[in-house]
Amino acid sequence: MREPTTLPISARLLILSTAAAGAFALGVRLTDAPSWTVKDVIAFSALTVAIAIAEQFSIPLRHRTETVNFSLTDGLWAAALPLARPSVLTFSVAAGVMVGQVARRWAPLKIAFNVSQFVLGITLAELAFRAIGPGTPLQPWTWAAVAIAMSAYFLVNANLVTLVVSQVERKRFLAVLLPPLGLNVLHWAGNTALGVLGAILWATNPAGLPLLVFPMVLSYLAYRQWVRTVRERNRMRDLYEAGRALAAPLSAADDFRPFLVVLEQMLEAEAVELVVVEDERITVHGSEGKRSFTPEAGGNGVRSRLEAFVRVHNDLGPQIALIGGQEDANGVLAVYRREPLSPSERSVLETLASQISVLIQNHRLFAQTFQQAQLAEIVEHTSDGVFVISHDGRILSWNPAMERITGFTQEEVEGRVYEEVLGGPARGGGELVASFDRTERGEACDSLLVTKGGERRWIRHTGTPIRDREGAPKACVVVAHDVTTEVQTEQMKKDFVAMVSHELRSPLTPLKGFLASLLQGTAEDSPEARREYYRIMLRQADKLERLITDLLDVSQIDSGALLVDTSPIELTRLVAEQIAEIAAQHPKRSITFIEPDTPILVKADGFRVQQVLANLVSNAVKYSPADAPVEVSVLSVGGEGVVSVRDRGTGILLSDQNRVFDRFYRVENGSDRRTGGTGLGLYIARQLVEAMCGRLWLVSKPGEGSTFSFSMPRADVVSLVGSENGSRSVVRTANRRRGSA
């Protein structure tokens, strides 16, 4: 039994009440002591010694923290019940129980409770026996009286013990009473039979009393075997429950309390703790909860460090089983019990510890597998290329994004040296190989590679080394991002800056030259010469104005401030006027206009339509041979008016056709790259056409020229009459990728 300070208040009150009642019963019997005879003293002494000896052979029936003991004491006083003086019987039982349990060094509180409940039970048994009025020990009526008295005693004894245990262990009364009920009945029947048999021997032939030892020994063995059978049955049941409880937790963070509670019951221990080391933290699980902390470094081995964190339960030393091996232990299963574990109990404990070890290992394997599956899922669907190369440079894995970037499948590259795939002479030169050396050091690098289809692409890649336990690199995880568009855009910006500088100087140089000549009087001063000078200066000023206008339009498009005012206009007339103006600027070029049979009314901004047409025709003149004609046509297609500009130039490659409308993009097509220009004209043209609810597209075939067409929505007669001022819209590109259709 626990120390008084650790018992619940209700249990302490019950024990004190029982002790007080027992003391009162002894006080009542004490008044009869002066009338004792020599025979009574001898009977008292003999019974006291016999009961003290019988208490040494009690059979323990353990609960979780408390133990109930069954002995042959009841059979001894039952035999003396028909023969001995009541006070002699009461005091001999009290003295014998106290002496016997003191000899076993039981706790004083437990002894006081046991003596008191014995006294109360015997007092009630004596009252019941005397109330029936038995005769001689040989009469069956006396035997019945002994049985009834024994029943009264067991009623008091079983209820008091059950009440205390239920209060201490916080269990329901019936949950404590019913499990040992069979043993109580067996104990009652056996001790009653021994008592009647002893009384008969005393009355008929006292010399035969020593023979009573044999049935007493047999009864003791029967009680012990019954307890062992019940205990083994309960142990198997608890072992099954422990296995079920152990199947639920998956990690040190889970709740092991159901398992530990069952294990406490199975081993009849005061406490059981599970100490688990996981992720450099120690978690101590108990039936009352868990606590976690990070241990300090040091210690004399894993086992001693684990034992150091096991709780100390008063004078109870833990009996432990390692979870895992001696060298790689990752936990301890500790049992706190006064009695040492039997070999079978030790075997069960070690079996459960092994099961916990397997459980933890399975959990860790499951967690690793789950993390690997998650990582594989992420790598599988990420837009960045991810691949792993071994320490000798061979490709170990290759995700779908790398397949999209390079065109090589995983089956084609797995096991090959990465220089063969990405860095060989046929695949982009030694620059990529050198950059991968920096990648393995964790640096971010931009490298040019050649795909399986021969396309040149830029990737930005970083690497993270994977090291073994000794710290040596065994592999490298490389993350690559396709930055071809970014690199090309950056290059186009650089080219644009250089081009703008050149394009600005191009008209300014002749302007300054002619102005300086005129100012210094070095130029020919005839009227015809001056007019020619003025025409050249005007063309250069117009060129400079167009460049500045393009730059301002791009700025306004980006800021959403470029306005278009749409109203019904006659498209054919507008196109004819613009072609005439362009033809005057290029008198040596053949520019043909194919007019429709009937006028076509569209809803558009006339100034912006002419701006778009001027850009398309200028490009056709610029990018086609001098003797090649340029054709401009206007058609009515469905609900749209369509303007097409066709040249007989070199055409545009299919790979460039999707990008000709990008800002700053200029086709690198033979000598075309030397024709000059900002790379803004088609970009501005598309933005303007789309702002007027139209479309701009390209049809081209290398070697056969190109046809650029744009459409405007037609305007009917009603809108022409009803809309004098037209409508206004803003060119916006914030929500659309620049350069896309």
ABEGO torsion letter per residue (X at the ends): XBBAAABBAAAAAAAAAAAAAAAAAAAAAAAAAAABBAAAAAAAAAAAAAAAAAAAABBBBBBAABBBBBBAAAAAAAAAAAABBAAAAAAAAAAAAAAAAAAAGBBAAAAAAAAAAAAAAAAAAAAAAAAAGBBBAABAAAAAAAAAAAAAAAAAAAAAAAAAAAAAAGBBAAAAAAAAAAAAAAAAAAAAAAAAAAAAAAAABAAAAAAAAAAAAAAAAAAAAAAAAAAAAAAAAAAAAAAAAAAABABAABBAAAAAAAAAAAAGBABBBBBBBBGGBBBBBBAAEBBBBBBBBEEBEAAAAAAAABBBBEABBBBBBBBEBAAABAEBBBBBBABBBBAAAAAAAAAAAAAAAAAAAAAAAAAAAAAAAAAAAAAAABABBBBBBBAAGBBABBBAAAAAAAGBBAAAABGBBAAAAAABAAAGEAAAAAAAAAAAAGBBBBBBBBBAAGBBBBBBBBBBBBBBAAGBBABBBBBBBBAAAAAAAAAAAAAAAAAAAAAAAAAAAAAAAAAAAAAAGABBABAAAAAAAAAAAAAAAAAAAAAAAAAAAAAAAAAGABBBBBBBBBAAAAAAAAAAAAAAABAABBBBBBBBABBBBBBBBAAAAAAAAAAAAAAAAAABBAABBBBBBBBBBEABBBBBBBBABAEBBAAAAAAAABBGBBBBBEAAAAAEEAGAAAAAAAAAAAAAGBBBBBBBBBGAEBBBBBBBBBBBAAAAAABAAEBBBBBBAAABBBGBX
